[in-house]
Amino acid sequence: MGYIQFENLNKYFGSNHVLIDISLNIERGELATLLGPSGCGKSTLLRCLAGLEEVSDGRITMDGKDITDVPPKKRGIGMVFQQYSLFPNMTVAQNIAFGLNMKKVAKDDIQRKITEIAGIVGLADKLQDYPAQLSGGQQQRVALARAIVTEPKVLLLDEPLSAIDAKLRRNLQIEIRRIQQEFDMTTIFVTHDQDEAMVMSDTIHLFNQGVIEQSGTPTDLYTHPVSKFAASFIGNYNILSAADFEKACGEAVDSPDVAIRPEIVRINIESDDEAARFHLEGTVVGSISHGNLIRYTVRCNGVDINADIMFEKSSLLSMGQTVRLSIRKSNVILI
Protein backbone atom coordinates (compact mmCIF):
# COMPACT_ATOMS: atom_id res chain seq x y z
CA MET A 1 0.00 0.00 0.00
CA GLY A 2 1.40 3.40 -0.99
CA TYR A 3 1.77 6.32 1.39
CA ILE A 4 -0.54 8.28 -0.93
CA GLN A 5 -3.20 6.42 -2.90
CA PHE A 6 -5.56 7.66 -5.59
CA GLU A 7 -8.36 5.15 -6.10
CA ASN A 8 -10.51 5.39 -9.26
CA LEU A 9 -10.43 9.18 -9.10
CA ASN A 10 -12.61 11.16 -11.49
CA LYS A 11 -12.94 14.90 -11.91
CA TYR A 12 -15.41 16.76 -14.09
CA PHE A 13 -15.60 20.45 -14.93
CA GLY A 14 -19.12 20.57 -16.25
CA SER A 15 -19.23 18.01 -19.08
CA ASN A 16 -15.43 17.99 -19.39
CA HIS A 17 -14.04 14.75 -17.93
CA VAL A 18 -10.59 15.99 -16.84
CA LEU A 19 -9.42 12.99 -14.75
CA ILE A 20 -10.58 9.54 -15.81
CA ASP A 21 -10.42 6.68 -13.28
CA ILE A 22 -6.98 7.64 -11.96
CA SER A 23 -5.43 5.00 -9.69
CA LEU A 24 -1.83 5.32 -8.55
CA ASN A 25 0.35 4.87 -5.47
CA ILE A 26 3.11 7.15 -4.23
CA GLU A 27 5.55 5.79 -1.67
CA ARG A 28 6.74 7.58 1.46
CA GLY A 29 9.86 9.66 0.82
CA GLU A 30 9.71 9.38 -2.97
CA LEU A 31 9.74 12.19 -5.52
CA ALA A 32 7.03 11.36 -8.03
CA THR A 33 6.57 13.49 -11.13
CA LEU A 34 3.31 14.02 -12.97
CA LEU A 35 4.45 14.63 -16.54
CA GLY A 36 2.46 15.54 -19.60
CA PRO A 37 1.37 18.29 -22.00
CA SER A 38 -0.76 21.26 -20.97
CA GLY A 39 -4.36 20.35 -20.24
CA CYS A 40 -3.74 16.64 -19.58
CA GLY A 41 -4.97 16.76 -15.93
CA LYS A 42 -1.72 16.65 -13.95
CA SER A 43 -2.19 19.97 -12.10
CA THR A 44 -5.85 19.12 -11.46
CA LEU A 45 -4.79 15.89 -9.73
CA LEU A 46 -2.33 17.86 -7.60
CA ARG A 47 -5.05 20.32 -6.59
CA CYS A 48 -7.40 17.44 -5.70
CA LEU A 49 -4.71 16.06 -3.38
CA ALA A 50 -4.22 19.49 -1.81
CA GLY A 51 -7.98 19.87 -1.31
CA LEU A 52 -8.18 22.89 -3.62
CA GLU A 53 -10.45 21.00 -6.04
CA GLU A 54 -13.36 18.79 -5.04
CA VAL A 55 -13.20 15.20 -6.26
CA SER A 56 -16.16 14.19 -8.45
CA ASP A 57 -15.76 10.47 -7.72
CA GLY A 58 -13.18 8.18 -6.13
CA ARG A 59 -11.00 8.34 -3.04
CA ILE A 60 -7.66 9.75 -1.85
CA THR A 61 -5.86 8.25 1.15
CA MET A 62 -2.68 9.39 2.87
CA ASP A 63 -0.86 7.25 5.41
CA GLY A 64 -3.89 4.93 5.49
CA LYS A 65 -6.41 7.72 6.20
CA ASP A 66 -9.14 8.86 3.82
CA ILE A 67 -8.54 12.58 3.14
CA THR A 68 -10.94 12.96 0.21
CA ASP A 69 -13.21 15.37 2.11
CA VAL A 70 -10.71 16.70 4.68
CA PRO A 71 -10.28 20.53 4.57
CA PRO A 72 -7.00 21.66 2.94
CA LYS A 73 -5.48 23.13 6.13
CA LYS A 74 -5.90 19.80 7.95
CA ARG A 75 -4.12 17.66 5.33
CA GLY A 76 -0.55 18.54 6.35
CA ILE A 77 0.43 19.40 2.78
CA GLY A 78 2.77 22.17 1.60
CA MET A 79 2.50 23.56 -1.91
CA VAL A 80 4.67 25.71 -4.18
CA PHE A 81 2.97 27.17 -7.26
CA GLN A 82 4.33 28.46 -10.55
CA GLN A 83 3.53 31.94 -9.24
CA TYR A 84 5.45 32.14 -5.96
CA SER A 85 2.74 34.27 -4.24
CA LEU A 86 5.18 35.92 -1.85
CA PHE A 87 3.92 38.80 0.29
CA PRO A 88 5.60 41.89 -1.23
CA ASN A 89 5.40 43.92 2.00
CA MET A 90 7.13 41.20 4.05
CA THR A 91 10.84 40.44 4.26
CA VAL A 92 12.22 37.04 3.32
CA ALA A 93 12.25 36.08 7.00
CA GLN A 94 8.63 37.17 7.46
CA ASN A 95 7.52 35.30 4.33
CA ILE A 96 9.22 32.11 5.55
CA ALA A 97 7.71 32.53 9.01
CA PHE A 98 4.14 33.03 7.76
CA GLY A 99 2.99 29.43 8.13
CA LEU A 100 4.72 29.04 11.48
CA ASN A 101 2.96 32.14 12.81
CA MET A 102 -0.38 30.77 11.59
CA LYS A 103 0.36 27.61 13.59
CA LYS A 104 1.24 29.76 16.62
CA VAL A 105 4.72 28.28 16.98
CA ALA A 106 6.80 29.84 19.77
CA LYS A 107 8.89 32.86 18.65
CA ASP A 108 12.22 31.31 19.65
CA ASP A 109 11.39 28.19 17.64
CA ILE A 110 10.32 30.30 14.65
CA GLN A 111 13.64 32.16 14.62
CA ARG A 112 15.59 28.93 14.90
CA LYS A 113 13.64 27.31 12.06
CA ILE A 114 14.01 30.37 9.81
CA THR A 115 17.78 30.43 10.32
CA GLU A 116 18.04 26.70 9.69
CA ILE A 117 15.96 26.61 6.50
CA ALA A 118 17.52 29.82 5.12
CA GLY A 119 20.92 28.16 5.38
CA ILE A 120 19.67 25.05 3.57
CA VAL A 121 18.20 27.00 0.62
CA GLY A 122 21.10 29.47 0.44
CA LEU A 123 19.26 32.59 1.64
CA ALA A 124 21.00 33.25 4.96
CA ASP A 125 22.20 36.67 3.75
CA LYS A 126 18.81 37.67 2.28
CA LEU A 127 16.53 37.39 5.30
CA GLN A 128 15.93 41.15 5.60
CA ASP A 129 15.41 41.70 1.87
CA TYR A 130 12.00 42.10 0.26
CA PRO A 131 10.79 39.99 -2.72
CA ALA A 132 11.27 42.87 -5.16
CA GLN A 133 14.98 42.89 -4.29
CA LEU A 134 15.40 39.21 -5.20
CA SER A 135 16.00 37.38 -8.47
CA GLY A 136 13.45 34.89 -9.78
CA GLY A 137 15.52 31.97 -8.50
CA GLN A 138 15.82 33.51 -5.04
CA GLN A 139 12.06 34.12 -4.90
CA GLN A 140 11.50 30.50 -5.84
CA ARG A 141 13.74 29.41 -2.98
CA VAL A 142 11.80 31.62 -0.54
CA ALA A 143 8.57 29.94 -1.65
CA LEU A 144 10.21 26.54 -1.22
CA ALA A 145 11.54 27.45 2.23
CA ARG A 146 8.10 28.72 3.31
CA ALA A 147 6.54 25.41 2.27
CA ILE A 148 9.21 23.21 3.86
CA VAL A 149 9.69 25.06 7.16
CA THR A 150 6.29 23.91 8.46
CA GLU A 151 7.46 20.29 8.00
CA PRO A 152 4.51 19.15 5.87
CA LYS A 153 3.80 15.46 5.40
CA VAL A 154 3.79 16.00 1.64
CA LEU A 155 5.25 18.72 -0.59
CA LEU A 156 3.51 19.59 -3.87
CA LEU A 157 5.38 21.50 -6.58
CA ASP A 158 3.25 22.78 -9.47
CA GLU A 159 5.65 23.76 -12.28
CA PRO A 160 7.65 26.02 -9.93
CA LEU A 161 10.58 26.42 -12.35
CA SER A 162 8.80 27.21 -15.60
CA ALA A 163 9.42 30.98 -15.40
CA ILE A 164 13.15 30.70 -14.63
CA ASP A 165 15.99 30.91 -17.15
CA ALA A 166 17.57 27.66 -18.35
CA LYS A 167 20.87 27.75 -16.44
CA LEU A 168 19.30 28.67 -13.09
CA ARG A 169 16.55 26.15 -13.72
CA ARG A 170 19.10 23.33 -13.99
CA ASN A 171 20.75 24.44 -10.75
CA LEU A 172 17.42 24.60 -8.92
CA GLN A 173 16.40 21.16 -10.16
CA ILE A 174 19.47 19.74 -8.42
CA GLU A 175 18.88 21.92 -5.33
CA ILE A 176 15.23 20.87 -4.94
CA ARG A 177 16.19 17.21 -5.34
CA ARG A 178 18.93 17.58 -2.71
CA ILE A 179 16.58 19.27 -0.22
CA GLN A 180 13.84 16.68 -0.84
CA GLN A 181 16.26 13.84 -0.14
CA GLU A 182 17.74 15.59 2.89
CA PHE A 183 14.31 15.95 4.48
CA ASP A 184 13.14 12.53 3.18
CA MET A 185 9.99 14.38 2.14
CA THR A 186 7.30 12.76 0.02
CA THR A 187 7.11 15.11 -2.96
CA ILE A 188 4.93 15.35 -6.05
CA PHE A 189 6.28 17.47 -8.88
CA VAL A 190 4.25 18.63 -11.87
CA THR A 191 6.00 19.51 -15.13
CA HIS A 192 5.58 19.38 -18.91
CA ASP A 193 9.37 19.18 -19.36
CA GLN A 194 10.57 15.61 -19.95
CA ASP A 195 14.22 16.52 -19.26
CA GLU A 196 13.25 17.99 -15.89
CA ALA A 197 11.28 14.87 -15.04
CA MET A 198 14.21 12.63 -15.98
CA VAL A 199 16.64 14.58 -13.78
CA MET A 200 14.50 14.87 -10.65
CA SER A 201 12.25 11.84 -10.33
CA ASP A 202 12.18 8.51 -8.57
CA THR A 203 8.98 7.70 -10.48
CA ILE A 204 7.28 9.36 -13.45
CA HIS A 205 3.55 9.14 -14.16
CA LEU A 206 2.97 10.19 -17.78
CA PHE A 207 -0.45 11.77 -18.35
CA ASN A 208 -2.36 11.96 -21.61
CA GLN A 209 -5.86 13.41 -21.90
CA GLY A 210 -6.92 12.65 -18.34
CA VAL A 211 -5.46 9.15 -18.04
CA ILE A 212 -2.08 7.77 -16.99
CA GLU A 213 -0.39 6.53 -20.15
CA GLN A 214 2.59 4.95 -18.38
CA SER A 215 4.24 4.85 -14.95
CA GLY A 216 7.77 3.82 -14.05
CA THR A 217 11.29 4.95 -13.32
CA PRO A 218 12.85 7.52 -15.68
CA THR A 219 14.92 4.71 -17.21
CA ASP A 220 11.81 2.53 -17.75
CA LEU A 221 9.93 5.27 -19.55
CA TYR A 222 12.92 6.28 -21.65
CA THR A 223 13.91 2.81 -22.78
CA HIS A 224 10.52 1.04 -22.91
CA PRO A 225 7.72 3.40 -23.99
CA VAL A 226 4.46 1.45 -24.08
CA SER A 227 2.66 3.57 -26.69
CA LYS A 228 3.17 5.91 -29.59
CA PHE A 229 2.31 8.86 -27.32
CA ALA A 230 4.87 7.81 -24.70
CA ALA A 231 7.56 7.41 -27.34
CA SER A 232 6.75 10.80 -28.87
CA PHE A 233 6.77 12.61 -25.51
CA ILE A 234 9.92 11.11 -23.99
CA GLY A 235 13.28 10.79 -25.67
CA ASN A 236 12.82 12.44 -29.09
CA TYR A 237 12.28 9.04 -30.71
CA ASN A 238 12.13 8.43 -34.41
CA ILE A 239 8.60 7.04 -34.77
CA LEU A 240 7.95 5.27 -38.07
CA SER A 241 5.06 3.27 -39.40
CA ALA A 242 5.90 -0.32 -40.33
CA ALA A 243 5.50 0.65 -43.99
CA ASP A 244 7.95 3.56 -43.72
CA PHE A 245 10.46 1.46 -41.80
CA GLU A 246 10.35 -1.25 -44.47
CA LYS A 247 10.66 1.42 -47.16
CA ALA A 248 13.75 2.88 -45.44
CA CYS A 249 15.67 -0.33 -44.74
CA GLY A 250 14.05 -3.04 -46.86
CA GLU A 251 13.05 -5.28 -43.93
CA ALA A 252 9.60 -5.83 -42.44
CA VAL A 253 8.66 -5.67 -38.75
CA ASP A 254 5.72 -7.28 -36.99
CA SER A 255 4.22 -4.12 -35.49
CA PRO A 256 2.11 -1.17 -36.67
CA ASP A 257 4.83 1.31 -35.63
CA VAL A 258 8.43 1.30 -34.45
CA ALA A 259 10.37 3.70 -32.21
CA ILE A 260 14.10 4.31 -32.54
CA ARG A 261 16.15 6.54 -30.23
CA PRO A 262 18.41 8.92 -32.22
CA GLU A 263 21.45 8.10 -30.08
CA ILE A 264 21.42 4.40 -31.03
CA VAL A 265 21.61 5.12 -34.75
CA ARG A 266 25.20 4.66 -35.95
CA ILE A 267 26.63 6.40 -39.02
CA ASN A 268 29.30 4.87 -41.28
CA ILE A 269 30.52 2.18 -38.90
CA GLU A 270 31.65 -1.40 -39.42
CA SER A 271 30.82 -3.86 -36.65
CA ASP A 272 31.25 -7.51 -35.75
CA ASP A 273 27.49 -8.12 -35.52
CA GLU A 274 26.25 -7.01 -38.93
CA ALA A 275 23.55 -9.71 -39.00
CA ALA A 276 22.08 -8.32 -35.77
CA ARG A 277 21.57 -4.87 -37.29
CA PHE A 278 19.27 -3.12 -39.71
CA HIS A 279 21.16 -1.29 -42.46
CA LEU A 280 20.01 1.81 -44.29
CA GLU A 281 21.55 4.16 -46.82
CA GLY A 282 20.58 7.78 -47.19
CA THR A 283 21.52 11.40 -47.68
CA VAL A 284 22.17 14.01 -44.99
CA VAL A 285 19.42 16.63 -45.29
CA GLY A 286 19.74 18.48 -41.98
CA SER A 287 21.80 19.02 -38.86
CA ILE A 288 21.21 20.75 -35.52
CA SER A 289 23.79 21.28 -32.78
CA HIS A 290 22.77 20.25 -29.25
CA GLY A 291 25.88 21.22 -27.29
CA ASN A 292 28.16 18.19 -27.37
CA LEU A 293 25.84 16.38 -29.81
CA ILE A 294 24.89 16.95 -33.42
CA ARG A 295 21.53 15.66 -34.60
CA TYR A 296 21.71 14.71 -38.26
CA THR A 297 18.59 14.09 -40.32
CA VAL A 298 19.22 11.41 -42.93
CA ARG A 299 16.71 10.76 -45.71
CA CYS A 300 16.56 7.06 -46.52
CA ASN A 301 14.42 6.29 -49.57
CA GLY A 302 12.16 9.24 -48.75
CA VAL A 303 11.95 8.52 -44.99
CA ASP A 304 13.71 10.90 -42.54
CA ILE A 305 15.62 9.41 -39.60
CA ASN A 306 17.39 11.43 -36.89
CA ALA A 307 20.76 10.28 -35.55
CA ASP A 308 22.56 11.86 -32.56
CA ILE A 309 26.33 11.79 -32.88
CA MET A 310 28.99 13.11 -30.51
CA PHE A 311 30.50 16.35 -31.79
CA GLU A 312 33.90 15.67 -33.36
CA LYS A 313 35.26 18.26 -35.75
CA SER A 314 37.16 15.66 -37.72
CA SER A 315 34.03 13.63 -38.51
CA LEU A 316 31.47 16.32 -39.36
CA LEU A 317 29.09 15.42 -42.17
CA SER A 318 28.12 17.76 -44.98
CA MET A 319 24.71 18.41 -46.47
CA GLY A 320 23.95 16.05 -49.35
CA GLN A 321 26.57 13.52 -48.21
CA THR A 322 25.63 9.87 -48.71
CA VAL A 323 25.93 7.83 -45.50
CA ARG A 324 25.23 4.35 -44.19
CA LEU A 325 23.11 3.96 -41.06
CA SER A 326 23.28 0.96 -38.73
CA ILE A 327 20.69 0.17 -36.05
CA ARG A 328 20.92 -2.78 -33.69
CA LYS A 329 17.71 -4.80 -34.10
CA SER A 330 17.28 -5.30 -30.36
CA ASN A 331 17.12 -1.48 -29.91
CA VAL A 332 14.15 -1.05 -32.26
CA ILE A 333 11.02 -0.82 -30.10
CA LEU A 334 7.80 -2.26 -31.48
CA ILE A 335 4.77 -0.19 -30.42
KACOR-V856099 format. One record per run of one state. SS is the DSSP state (H for helix, E for strand, C for the rest). FROM is the first residue (numbers start at 1). TO is the last residue. If there is no record, write none. Layout:
[[SS;FROM;TO] [SS;FROM;TO]]
//
This chain:
[[C;1;3] [E;4;13] [C;14;15] [E;16;26] [C;27;30] [E;31;35] [C;36;41] [H;42;50] [C;51;56] [E;57;62] [C;63;64] [E;65;66] [C;67;71] [H;72;74] [C;75;76] [E;77;80] [C;81;90] [E;91;91] [H;92;102] [C;103;106] [H;107;120] [C;121;129] [E;130;130] [H;131;133] [C;134;135] [H;136;148] [C;149;153] [E;154;158] [C;159;165] [H;166;183] [C;184;185] [E;186;191] [C;192;193] [H;194;200] [C;201;202] [E;203;208] [C;209;210] [E;211;216] [C;217;217] [H;218;223] [C;224;227] [H;228;233] [C;234;237] [E;238;241] [H;242;249] [C;250;256] [E;257;260] [C;261;261] [H;262;264] [E;265;267] [C;268;273] [H;274;276] [E;277;290] [C;291;292] [E;293;300] [C;301;302] [E;303;310] [C;311;312] [H;313;315] [C;316;321] [E;322;328] [H;329;331] [C;332;332] [E;333;334] [C;335;335]]
//
